[in-house]
Amino acid sequence: MPGISRRHFLSLGLGCGGLLLGACKDTPGKASDLSKARVIVAGGGFAGMNAARALKRISPELQVTLIERDPIYMCCPGSNRVIAGMASIDSLAHDIGTGPEKMGIQVMIGTITGINGDRKHITLADGSSLPFDRLIMAPGMDLRWDAIEGYDEAASTLIPHAWKAGEQTLLLRRQIRSLRRGGTVVITVPDNPYRCPPGPYERASLMAHYLKTHNPRAKILILDAKTRFSKQRAFSHAWKTLYPGMVEWVSSEHEGQIDHIDTRHRVVNTEFNKHPADVLNVIPPQRAGKLVTLADLQDETGWCPVDPLSFESTKIPGIHIIGDACIATPMPKSAFSAQSQARACASAVVELLSGEVPTPPRLINHCFSFVDAERAISVTGVYGYQPSTRALEMLSSGETAPDDDWAQEGIYATDGYELMIQETFGQESSSHIGPGAKEKTRQRFAGPSRESYLHPAKAWSSNSWTG
Ligand SMILES: Cc1cc2nc3c(=O)[nH]c(=O)nc-3n(C[C@H](O)[C@H](O)[C@H](O)COP(=O)(O)OP(=O)(O)OC[C@H]3O[C@@H](n4cnc5c(N)ncnc54)[C@H](O)[C@@H]3O)c2cc1C
């Protein structure tokens, strides 16, 4: 039986992802070699989970171990809808174990505490050690707590970043709900690169959607460390037409750059001005997840340089880095990019283990943002590998225009999200965790305000609750 080619796998992955499992079952004729090969995937988010699955689809005989520190993954896509009261927190929760185990992936819940790139093994917090032939690292990002004067991890318990989903998402949601009449929400946005470039502007749009009904004189001020932003034309049009006078964006050229934050009084200080906030959402600068520092895989930017031919580290051979943690410019750091990189990396790893040279990848990012409960806008980019520079280049791109059908885009956004969740976690997004895990998630985020969270207060429209 001839093996499915990597190029064919990638084209299937991009064109009909849901059919991949069936299409790749009768894959390669390399069982004798590959059955001895051990691949460890570190991190079970969008990048890691998709890499582990793709490895098994391309080469079912491969020994694949996925290591993730948390048994329930909290998903950032969709979290802005939770903040705006359109979805429940447990809609973001996904079981790590069940889906991949069915495919023969060994799943271990544990924290990686050591990586030895020369001797090719990793160490877990319980002291155990696991050998690998290839290691795929997908630890996501961490926040740089030293980047903004006055704002650190302790401050984030009162002034949320909500850039990792979970408790922080609920904190911001509660604060928006109890914003004083006519109050001001200030969102600070870092310079590129950071996780989900359009995320802050989707957040402002969905907050505005909520406030328009519940607190119509409220204002949202976005202080940006950039001069331009993702989907700017469409977002600006949305703010002007859907929320006139409510959302103001200030670029770094006009005082958007933060000097320091007075967390005690909730004031953002720029070079010449003070911006007092009733609700302050600080999105700090970021870097690759701390895990990469165990093997010093990052460069001076804090992110990990890779050769995008295979996503192998340019610093340590045999270790690959995908998702938010790697430098894959000009791809944005998104779940969709992470999924596309995961598939390309998995194919390259199988080729390398088989003694072949990886086939240059084609990658894609397709990223939706909601501007209200039903309407969405999107941006798409297709990327190719340029052998002469050993870098990715943008081959084509496009984004939603103001006169496109945004309600139709909203339908695509919902369907696209469902598909991404199914392909990543093997579950539907609305019923993606079993009753046990669902209850566990509720309990975990319950706390003293659970009643108000499950039974929204007056200011919180009950029909906006879809969880
Ligand atoms: C508000 C918001 C909205 C977003 N919306 C979208 C969207 O609509 N579409 C989109 O495409 N993207 C969106 N994103 C971006 C998306 O969430 C990220 O790009 C994506 O999660 C990156 O995937 P990843 O696997 O690289 O990292 P992660 O998803 O963060 O996964 C990393 C995993 O590694 C694990 N890990 C870390 N360290 C260790 C260790 N030492 N041991 C074991 N495990 C470890 C972590 O527990 C985690 O599960 C959004 C992001 C935000 C913040």
The ligand as a Gaussian input file, in Angstrom:
#p B3LYP/6-31G(d) Opt

LIG

0 1
 C       -9.138000      36.592000      24.078000
 C       -8.546000      35.664000      23.050000
 C       -9.297000      35.281000      21.954000
 C       -8.750000      34.436000      20.979000
 N       -9.521000      34.093000      19.905000
 C       -8.991000      33.345000      18.918000
 C       -9.778000      33.001000      17.778000
 O      -10.952000      33.377000      17.672000
 N       -9.197000      32.256000      16.807000
 C       -7.906000      31.823000      16.895000
 O       -7.431000      31.160000      15.955000
 N       -7.133000      32.127000      17.982000
 C       -7.639000      32.867000      18.982000
 N       -6.880000      33.167000      20.103000
 C       -5.448000      32.737000      20.154000
 C       -5.282000      31.300000      20.684000
 O       -5.873000      31.164000      21.951000
 C       -3.801000      30.940000      20.796000
 O       -3.108000      31.384000      19.666000
 C       -3.651000      29.432000      20.941000
 O       -4.222000      29.021000      22.157000
 C       -2.186000      29.005000      20.850000
 O       -2.123000      27.616000      21.012000
 P       -0.840000      26.939000      21.694000
 O       -1.112000      25.469000      21.675000
 O        0.397000      27.461000      21.093000
 O       -0.844000      27.456000      23.208000
 P       -1.900000      27.137000      24.363000
 O       -3.244000      27.027000      23.798000
 O       -1.672000      28.133000      25.433000
 O       -1.471000      25.696000      24.905000
 C       -0.280000      25.516000      25.618000
 C       -0.450000      24.331000      26.568000
 O        0.835000      23.947000      27.105000
 C        0.662000      23.575000      28.452000
 N        1.935000      23.719000      29.171000
 C        2.664000      24.855000      29.322000
 N        3.760000      24.597000      30.076000
 C        3.726000      23.279000      30.401000
 C        4.586000      22.430000      31.174000
 N        5.691000      22.893000      31.794000
 N        4.246000      21.131000      31.292000
 C        3.124000      20.648000      30.709000
 N        2.269000      21.410000      29.968000
 C        2.559000      22.716000      29.825000
 C       -0.404000      24.555000      28.958000
 O       -1.046000      24.050000      30.115000
 C       -1.348000      24.680000      27.755000
 O       -2.421000      23.769000      27.812000
 C       -7.414000      33.969000      21.119000
 C       -6.665000      34.336000      22.235000
 C       -7.210000      35.190000      23.197000
 C       -6.381000      35.570000      24.396000

